[in-house]
Amino acid sequence: MGKVNSCLKRVFIFFNFLFGILGGVLLVFGILAHALHHEQIENKMIGIFFLYIIGGATMAISFVGAYGAYKEKKWALIVFVTVMSLGGIALLWIAVPLVISRPTVYSVIEEQFRSVVPLDEADPQIQQAAETLQAQFKCCGLFDGYRDWRSHIPQSCLCSPDQSADKCEKAERSYRMLDFSRFSDRLRDTEKLVYKQSCFPILMTYAEKALDITLGILFGLAVLALLGALMAVIMLCQIKDQPVAAPAVFTVNPQPPKYSELFNNDNCQIGSTGSVDTTNFKMGKVNSCLKRVFIFFNFLFGILGGVLLVFGILAHALHHEQVENKMVGLIFLYIIGGATMAISFVGAYGAYKEKKWALIVFVVVMIMGGIALLRIAVPIGVARPAVYSVIEEQFRSAVPLDEADPQIQQAAETLQAQFKCCGLFDGYRDWRSHIPQSCLCSPDQSADKCEKAERSYQMLLLSHFSDRTLDTEKLVYKQSCFPILMTYAEKALDITLGILFGLAVLALLGALMAVIMLCQIKDQPVVAPAVFTVNPQPPKYSELFNKVDC
């Protein structure tokens, strides 16, 4: 069979060894869960079976992959490629929709929790869970602090004596109807101080971190699965059918050959000096399939760089009047686009000509670029909730809108007219008694999307409005603008993170292919030329014929 590159084979076997360890860890978790929760096994049987199946399948496919690489068996590598590709696609199928629907997931969770408020009327199990949460995180209520319990504030809401005063607040008189007959004297003295922090924001912080970790694991496993499939495909390209060699046949010639047949031939004449043609001794051959894939990869990468350059040129041409304000962004597009085209050319040249220096430059630049992209993307993904909080704080600082800067008011009105909404957070109330025309519902707007403004908010300057507007002046858009704006911001951030992670993965994949080609390129062997000297006397016939060792 065609020889598989030894460097690639070792990396692939080590990859499968780690993958097998992962499967073993999942199996151990399943066994431990089975042993520790054998009394409640019926409720958790599905999860335990899932661990058994995934762990066993992971160990099995890692063994098949390692066996296929070690023995260079095509069937084993084909099975490995199929399973790993399907597994990677399945993981991405789960992870990508989860990222896209992340805000919706949070909204559904919030709705579920809001449905149990007020807590004093909730199910006893929910009340017990809420009290456990309050005692653990030193918080009170879910959304509105102690008010969520109304006049039945539990003991778990009371601040402890060692708690700092800035984390506690006094409950209003109407919320202090507590049954303290079972409390200690210490608690009676502090009965008016309850935790200021609500529990739901704390709970959501942990939920967001758990979701971030889950998404990281899903995307990481998907990338590893596709990397393993790629390495297996490269090995399949290197394994070629074994040529059928005809057996060597030796015949006995009763008559020795003529002297001229032994000593004279067309390639080596007496009295001449020559050398062996070394033109066929080339560098170690790079797999042609890998080379084509790599060159095509660099072709697409070069197109991406060209697109960035075109965007920069178009932006420069369209906004030449305001170019000073956007010069940094234009320079960034020029540099990134030019560098991308240059490195793609270097990579394609190195693969086509099998030049080590070009491939090494490509590997270094792509690894640095991939790490830089991950350095940008990972902190953004981790700090995503904090980014949303900062954005919300910035927008809340502009409320009430009737006292905001004129530019902010103009931007808010443009937003309202475009998305058919009013205000930022609390609808038309954000404008107080100066509701603008952009908040008024149009006649063709459905009634469920509009509401009547309260009398105290109806002081509108309508002198420049039409009669049609006067008839509907009390109907304003019900929807606030900030949630709509945040939906678009979340989608934009999702797309940005997808592009960053996608480019990082492509950069590292390109670097991996270049490293594999470097492993296949070997130094050219130095062959000494064969020199034929002139012998004035031809050798004896017996010296030529008797040297044959049969």
N, C-alpha and C positions, 0 to 999 in steps of 0.2 A: 504493500500500500504506500501511497505518497506520505512522506515523513511530515508529521505535525511539528511546528516549531516548539522546541523544548521549553523555552521561556513561557510561552502562552499556555502550554500544557500544565506547568507547575502552578501558575497563577490560577488557572481554572480549577485544578484539583483542590488548591487551598480554599478557593471560593466555595466549593461544594462542601469542604470540611466544616467551614464556619456555618454554612447553611444547614448542614446536618446537626450541628450543635444547637442551633436555634430550634429545630424540630424536636430535639431531645428535651430542651428546656420546656417547650409547650407540653410535651408528654408528661414530664415531671409535675408541672403545675396541675395538669388534669388528674394525675394520681393522688397528689396531695389534697386537692379539692374534694375528690371522691372519698378519701379517708377521713378528712376533718368534718365533712358535712354529710356523713352517711345517714344521719337521722332525718335530714331535710333533703334527701337525695332526689325526691320526686320533683321538687320545685326547681332544682338546678341541673337536672339531667341533660337538658338540651345544651347548656353551656359546656358541661363536662364532655359530652359526646363531640361537640365542636372542637374542643382542645385535642381530644384523642385523634379525630380524623385529620385535622390540619397538621398536628405534630407528626403523626405517622406518615402522611403523604409527603411532608417536607423532608423527612429522613429518607424515604424511599427514592424520591426524585433526585436528591443529592447523591445517593449511592449510584443511581443509574448514570448521572452525569459524570461522576468521577471514574466509573468503570468504562464509560464510552471514551473518555479522554485518555485513560491509561492504556487501554487496549486498541484504541483508534477504531471503535466500532461505530459504523454509520447509524445503525438502527437505534442504538442507545442515545446518541447525540440528537437524532431526529425527535425521539420521544421527549428528551430534555427540552429542546427548543419549543416544541408544541406546548408542553405543560407550562413552561416558564412564561411564554408569550401570553397564553390564556390567563395565567395567574396575574401577570402585570397589568393586562388590560382590565381584568376584573377589579383589581385594587384601584386603578384609576377611575373605573366606572362608579365605584363607591365614593372615592375621595373628591372628585371634581364636583359632582352635584352637591355634596355636603358643603364645599366651600362657597358655591354659588348661592345656596339656600341658607347660608349661615344667619343672615339677619332675620329671615323668616323663622328659623328654629328658635332664635332668641325671643321673637315676638310670641310664638306659640307657648314657650315656657313661661313668659311673663303673664300671658292670659290665663294659663292654668293656675298660677299662684294667685292672681287677682281674684279668681273665682272663689277662693276660700276665705276672702275678707268680707265681713269682720270675723276675726278669729274666735271671738267668744261664742259664735254660732256655728263654728265648723265642727266636723266630726271629731270625736275624742282622740282618735289615732293621729289626726292632723295636728290637733292641739299639742299632743305629747311630742310629736316630731318638731313642732315649732319651739317648744320649751327647751328641748335638747339642743336645738340649733342656737337659741339665745344664750344658753349657759356656756356653750362651747366657744362661740365667737364674740360674746359680750355685746350683744345687740338686743334690740327690742322691736317687735312687730316685723312686718315684711316690707311695707312701702312707706307708711306714714308714722313710723315709730310706735310709741305706746298707744296712740289713738286707734290702731288697728284692733286693739283688745277692748276698746270702749271702756266701760266701767268695771272690767274684770281683769285688770293687769296682774299677771302671775308673778310669783316670787322671782323667776328667772330674769325678769326685766330690771330688778332692783340693782343699783350700783353697789359694789363692794366698797368697804371703807378705804382700801388702798387704791381705788380707782381715781385717776386724775380728774379734776373738776371739769376740764374742757370736753371730756367724753360723756358727761352726764348732764341732765337737765331736770328741772322741776316739772312734775306733771300738773296740768291744770286741775282746778278744784273739782270739775265735773268728772274727771277721770280717776279720782282717788278713792273710789268706793271699793276698798280692798278688805278682804276678810283676814285680819292680822292676828286672830286669836291663836293660830298655830305657829306664828313667827316668834323668833327670839327678840329680846329687848334691843339687841344691836340693829336688827332689821327695822324695828319700829322707829328708831331714831332717824333712819335713812329712807323711810318709806316714800318720801316725796321725790327722791332722786332716782331717776331711771336712765337707762342707756339712751344716748341721743341717736346713735347709728341704727338705721334699719338693717334688717338681715338680708333682704333680697339682693342689694348690690354686692354684698360680700359673697353670697352664694353664687351670683353670676360671674364674679371674678374667678372663682375656682372652676366653674363650668367652662368658662372661656379658655382657661389654662388647660383643662382636661381635653377640650376639643382641639386646641393647638397641638398638644402632644399626640392625640389620636391621628390628626391629619399628617403630622410629621412622620409618624410610624407608617401610615398607609403610603404616602408618597415615597418615603425611603425604601420600603419593601418593593414597591412597583419599579423604582429605578434600578434596584439591585437585580430584580427578576429580568428586566429587559437587558441589563448589562450582561448577565449570565447567558441569556439567549443569543446576544450578539457575539460573545466569545465562542459559543458553540457553533454558530453559523460560520464564523471564520475558520474554525477547525474543520468543519465539513467541506469548506472550499479547498482546504489544503490536502484533504484525503482524496487521492485519485485511485482509479482502478489499477490494479497491479498488471503490468504488461505480461503477456504470455511469451516466455522465452523458449526458443527451440533448444532441445538438448544437444550438447556437443557430441559429435560422432567422430571417433578416431578410426581410421582405416590403416591397414598394414599394406605398405607398398613393397612388393618383393624386390623391386629394383630401386636402388637409391636414386635420388634426383640428379639431374645433370649439374655439372659444376656451375654453368652459367645461370641456372635457375636459382641457385643458392646465393651466389655472390653478386650477380648483377640484377638490379631491378630499376623500375622507372623513377622511384622516389629517391634513390640513393646511389649515385654513380661513383665509380672509383675515380679518385683524383679530385674530388670536390669537397668543399666545406660548407655545411648548412646548419640550420637550427630548426627546432620545432616551432610550428606556428602557434602562438599563444593567444590568438584573437578570440578563441572560444572560452578562455578562462576569464569569466566575468565575476562581478560581485555576486554575493549570495542572492538568489532570485527571490523577490517579494511576490507573495501570492497575487495573481492577476485579479482575482475577484475582489480582494481587499483593496487593491490599488484603484480599481474602477469606482468602488463605493466611496473611497476617500476623496478622489478627485471630484466626484459628483457632489459630495458634501461641501467641499471647498467652493465649487461653482455656485451652489445655493447661498453659501456664506458671503461670497463676493457680490451676489445680487442684492442681498440684504444691505451690505455696505453701500452699494450704488443707490439703493432706494433712500437711505439716510442722507447721502450727498444731494440727491435730487430735492428732497424735502428742504434741506438747508438752502439750496439755491433758490427754490421757489419762495420760501419765507423771506429770503433776502430781497428778492425782486418785488414781492407784493407789499412788503412793509419797509421799503427803503426810506420812507419819511420818518418812521419811528425806529430806525435801525439801532440808534444809540441805546435805547431801553432794552433791546432784545439781542444785543451783540454777544452776550455770554452764551445764550442758548444756541445761537447760530454757530459760534466757534465750536461749541460742544458737538453739534451735528457734523461739522466739517471734520473735526479730529476723529470722532468715532467712526464715521463713514469711511474716511480715508484709511485709517488704521485697519478696519475690517477688510477692506478690499486688498490692502497690501499683504496682510497675514494670510489671507486665503490664497493669494497668488504664490506666496512663499511655500505654503503647504502643498499646493498642487504641483509646483515645480519640484519640490523635494520628493514627492511620491513618483512622479513621472520619470525623473532622472535618477531616482534612488540616491539622493544626496543626503548624507547624514547631517551636515551642518544645517541645512534648511529644515529638516524634520525636527532637529533639536530646538531651533528657534521657534518653530511652530508649537511644540509641546510646552515650552516655557511660557510663551505668551498666552496660550489658551488656558493653561492651568492658572496663571495669575488672573486672567480675565474671569474665569469661572469662579475663583475664590472671591474676587471683588464683587461680582454679581450676588453671590450668596451672602457676602458681608452686608450688602445693601438690603437684600430681600428678607433675610431671617429676622433682623431687628424690627423691620416694618411689620412683619407678620406677628411677631411676639408682642410688639407695642401697639397693636391695632386698636384694642379697646381704649388705651390711653390717648391715641390720636383722635378717636371719636369724641372723647371727653373734652379734649382741648378745643376741638372745632365747636362743640356745643357751648363751651364757656365763652368763646369769642362771639358767637351769635347772641347769646343771652346778654352780653354786655351792651348790645345795641337796643335792647328793650328798655323802656317803651319807645316804639318807632317814631312817634310824633316829636320826640326830643332828640332823635338821632341826627347825625350829620346829613346834609342834603344829598350827598352822593350815595350814602347808605339807603336813604329813603327812595331815591330813584332806582337803585338796584333792586330793592324790595318790591317796588311797584312793577318793574319789568318781570320779576320772578312770578308775581301774582298773576299778571296778565298771561304769562306763558303757560303756567301749570294750573291755572284756575283754582287758586287757593287764596287764603287771606291770613295775614300775620305770620309769625314764625312759630310760636309755641302754643299760644292760647287764642288762636283765631283772631277775629276782629278786635278783641279786647287789647291786643298788643298796640293798637293805634289809639286807644282810649277814645276821646271824643273827636278825633280827626280821621275818620275812616275814608280812605281815598276811593276814587271811582273804580280802580282796578279790583277792588274787593266785591263789587256789586255783581250779582248773578245776571247772566244774560237770559232773555226770555226763553230760549231754547234749552236751557239747562234743566236737568231733571230735578224734581223737588227734593229728593233724598240727599242731594249734594249741597243744598242750601239751607240756611236757617235765618230766622228773624233776629235782628240785632235788638238788644234791650234798649228801652227808651233813653237811658242815660248815655248810650253810645251812638244815638242817631243824630247828633249835631253835625250834619254834613254841610259843606259849602257846595250847594247845588245850583248856584246861579248860572254855571256854564254847562249844566247837564241838559240833555234833551228831555222832552216830555215823557218819552218811553222809559228813561232812566228814573224819572220822578215817580212813576207808578210802581217801580220795583225797588225803591230806595231802601226798604227795610229788609230785603233779602240779600244776604251776603254768603260768600262761600264758607262752608262748614270746615273744610279741610285746612289745617295749618300747613305752611310751606316747608318748614324745617324737615319733617319726616320725609317728604318727597325729595328734598335736596340731599338728604343723607342716603336715601336709596341709590341715587345716581352716584354719589361719592363712594359708596360701598362697592358698586359695580365697577367703577373706575379703578378703585384700589385692587379689586379682585383681578381685573385684566392686567394691571401693572405687575402684580405679584406673579401672575401666570407667565407673563412675558419674561420677567427677570429669572424665575426658576427654570423656565423652558430654555432660555439662552445659556444659563449656567450648565444645565444638563448637556446641551448640545456641545458646549465648549469642552467639557470634561470627556464626552464621548469622542470628540475629535482628537483630543490629547491621547486617549487610550488607543485609538487606531494608529496614531503616529508612533506610539511606544511599541506596539506590536510590530510595525514595519521596521523600526530600528532594530528590534530583536532578530528579524529575518535577514537584515543586511549584514553580511560578514566581510571581513577583509579579504582582498584578492590574494590568492596564494602566489608566492614568488616561484616561478619555474625557471630553472637554469636551462639555457639552450643546449641542445644536443650537438656536439661537435664531432665531425667525421674527419679523421686525419688520412693523409695519403701514405699508403704503404707501397714502396717501390716494388716489392715482391708480393704477389698474392699469397694468402695462407695455404697450407697444405690441405688437400681434399679431406684427409682423415680428421684434421682438426675441426673442420666444419661439420662433418656428418656425425662424428662420434660424440659430439657435445650434447646431442639430443638425449634427454633423460625420459624414457618411456617406461 
